[in-house]
């Protein structure tokens, strides 16, 4: 049975891990270390960037890295991973796609038996974007000014509302389309079946950079 103690501890503290936090007013290296510290407090002691299973080395440019989450167990923490590894593993999913796609049956079958009695969801990562640093994928700051943020829709969703995301996400998640959408959903991104009911009204959004995180300035 894989990491039972870790699962129980995460289930107990997940309520306190519901948001991203990156320290303001620091340079890129310090912010990266702050993001790692956030992951450390959430996921336990690690040396350097959070890499639960290894396999995040081998990148040369930022677009080869993305924030991913494993779906072959419950309560998993998102972490920086190679885009090629995400594409090759059916139980690895882009964090930005989590909740928009069904988990494959072969991945659900691998879940720890304790998942049946644990009520938890993956905690949001300290950042939704990753970068390549010295050949390894690591968390990166989301923004330093509003131009680093954009409004997009997730074309995998039945009733996609515009949401503020780091502009860098559009380079690694092709199903995120800049709003307003001007054409059909990219191939393979359209939802397979949607309820026969009208979509709810979407709240207004405006892309802003707040404490190095992309958020909506309209509430």
Steps between C-alpha positions, in 0.01 A plus 500: 500500500667820383575789738211442748644736762544774240141459388361532851712805580398671178134424568530665841672815372340545157254753638791726582655458156225644287686782330819591323746726674811659358699765684476851352784736422774247441709416196435193291743273681368591843142456386585160360644403836188638668281284277710200594456591866123513452511149354724386783253612767220327312669178396776438752875546499669493162840610376457762232198517269211266571549187288298216657605230259795651314488514121487881475851544360594525134344830392675769298228770466210613718231367265623146567374531858150519647327456834345153515315276743490121524159336475599146602442582867284740698618817673799549272691829500565678172867538404719612207544230237623458144228555240627190317455291816143628543418408139646150541330409830119459502503550879678835480284801423560869457393678817309749284294210362423336835126480556418556133584144395390162634771299674578186295375176650850352500614789722204476739573128543840589650361720778602419855223313688501780760364736235155352565496653848700819436319813386757721330590665174839590358616825661571788260871535422690815596506590130318378190805539277841338483833588348819322403791582728834331440334205329230446762133601507416727793213721613515852355334822604174563314545870432688818570251731323149470348635420152614163637134411563217443256133409490431158351236229482545126546350348186478161675216636717134490403428855619840667502513835671793733443763471768830671568806282444874554452557572131777237504236230552372552145836376371471160671123439519350527152145456635526835676399761243535873536166670564295586305528183296488570126469148362418137582667321788839347416486140383439260787408775748124531453295329779349166403158540661338800666172527693205624297453815703595866457838612623506731803604861461873559538633761743719776355876458523800723447857374490719637777830403660468495879790388719651326197184297438258547210156580637183674394473861607119481484319319781 
